Amino acid sequence: MTVWRAAAFVACLGSVWPAGAQTLPSEPIALAGGRVTIGGDVSATYGSPDPGYFDYTDYSHSALRLLRIDVSAALNAGEHVTLLGEVRTENLGKFRPYAAYVRIRPWTKRNIDVNVGRVPPTFGAFARRTYANDNPLIGYPLAYQYLTTLRPDAVPGDAAELLQKRSTGWLVRYRYGNPALDGGVPLVSAFRWDTGVQVHAGTEAVRATAAVTAGTVANPLFRDDNSGRQIAARLELRPVAGLIVGGSGARGPFVGETAARGAVGDGHDREFTQTAWGGDVEYSRGYYLLRYEGIVSDWRMPIVRPPELTLPLRAVSTSVEGRYKILPGLYAAARVDHLAFSHITGTDAQGTLPWDAPVTRIEIGGGISVQRNLVLKLSVQRNTRNGGRLEPRETLGAAQLLFWF
C-alpha cells in the first residue's frame, strides 16, 4: 500500500507542472529574525519490483520504491553554539531522529567546530554529501546500501553456516545472539548517523575531521551495545579548483555483547571489530563531474567452531561515477559499482567461496530541473550477483521526483 502512496505522491507533484512549479518554496524558512531556520526535502521514487533485494536498505525498504520526507532545523543560540536536528520518515512510517547535535565553535575567527550528539558522518565521501541533489542517480553506491549477510546482534557458528546464507542479507538468521530474522549491514550506512563527539577543522586547501562514536560505520548506534567506541578520521585535500582528494579510516567494536557472549563467553566483547579504510577523488570542470571511491572493510567475528573461519572477513567496494550537463537544467549520469568478498572454506561440499556473493551494478540515467529545487530523475540499473540463493541478475528502472528547500 505504501508503494502506491508513493506513486500517487509523484503524480500529485507532477500535476503542478508547469504552471505551479515556480510557486514552490525555494529557500529555507527563517524565523525569529533568522535565528531559526527550517528546511527539508521530499523524494518520491517508484521503480521496478526487486525480487533479488539488490536495492534494499537498512530499514528494509527498497531504494527504488521509497517516499522519503526529511525536515531539518537549526537554532542559532549565539556566536558559539548552534542546535541542529533532523527527522525523517520513509513510506509514511513513523518519524525517526536522523540528526540531533550541538555544534560548538570555540573561536569565531577560526574554522574549528565541535559537534556533540547524533553527528554527521566522518567516514567516506558519499555519506557526507548532505544535500538532497548530490546524488545524480536514484540508486546508491553498493558500499553504502547493499546489505551483506553480517549482523552485529547475531553471528554464525562456523564458516559453513555463513556460506549457507550468501546473498540473503536482506533477511538472515544465525545460531548465536538474536534469533529473529533481520537484515544485515552494508559496508557503510548512508541511512543512519552515529552518536558521539566529532571535531572538524580546516582551511580552503586542507580539512580534517575526527570522531569518537558509539557504533561503527556499518552499524551506527544511538545507545552503545558493547561498551566500546569507534574512532574515525578523515583528511581532505583541495589542491586546485575542482579537485578533492580524501582519505578515511575507522575502527570500533562491531558485535554486540549478547551475540559475542553467546558464541565465545564473557570477556571478549571488544575483540570483534570492524576496521574500514576509504579513498576518494572528485574532479569537476565545466560541464562534467567525475568521482571515484574505494572502500575496504574488515570484520573480526566470533566464529571458532570447525570449519573455522580465516579472519578477518573482508569486503572491497569500488565505485566510479560521472555526470555531464547537456543543457541548462538537463544532465546525464552513470555509475559502475563492484562489491567483492574474501574467500573462506566451508564443508567439503561447499569448498572455498567468497563469504558473500559478489555484486556488480551499472546504473545510467539523468535528470531535468523543473525549477532550481525540483528535479525529475530517471535511471536504469543492471545488477549481477555471482552466486547465492536469490536472483543472479536484474534490470531495474525507476523514476524519482526530488524537491528540497
KAPE-V463975 format. One line per field, one symbol per residue. ss: DSSP state (2 for helix, 1 for strand, 0 for the rest). phi: phi as a letter, one per 40 degrees, with the letter a starting at -180 (. if undefined). burial: 1 if it has 16 or more other C-alpha atoms within 10 Angstrom, else 0. A space follows every 50 residues. Layout:
ss: ???
phi: ???
burial: ???
//
This chain:
ss: 02222222222222000000222000001112220111111111111000 00000100000100111111111111000011111111110000011111 11110000000111111100000002220002220000000222200000 00011000222222000000010001100001000000000000111111 11000111111110000000000000000111111110000011111111 11100022222222000000001111111111111001111111111110 00000000000011111111111111100111111111111011100000 01110001111111111111100111111111111100000011111111 11110
phi: .ccccccccdcccccccccccccccbbdcbbfggcbbbbiabbbbbaccb ccfcbcbdcgbcccbabbbbbbabbccicbbbcbaababbfgcccbccaa abbbbcbccbcbbbbbhcbccccgbcccccccccccbccbdddcbccccc bcbabccacccccccdgbccabbbcbgccccaccbccbccbbbcbibbbb aibccbbbbbabbcbbccbcbcbcbafbbcbbaabbbbcbdgbbbbbbaa aacbccdccccccbgcgbdccbbbbbbababbbbagcbbbbbabbbbbbb bcbbccccbccccbbbbbbbbabbccadgbabaaabbabbbccbbbcdcc gbadcbccbbbbbbiaabccadbbbbbbabbbbbbchgccdcaabbbaba bbbaa
burial: 00101110110010000000100000000000000111111111111111 01111111001111111111111111000011111111111000001111 11111000000111111111111111100001101111111111111111 11111111111111111111111101110001111111110111111111 01000011111111111111110111011111111111000001111111 11111111111111000011111111111111110000111111111111 11100010100111111111111110000111111111111111110000 00111111111111111111101111111110111011001111011111 11111
//
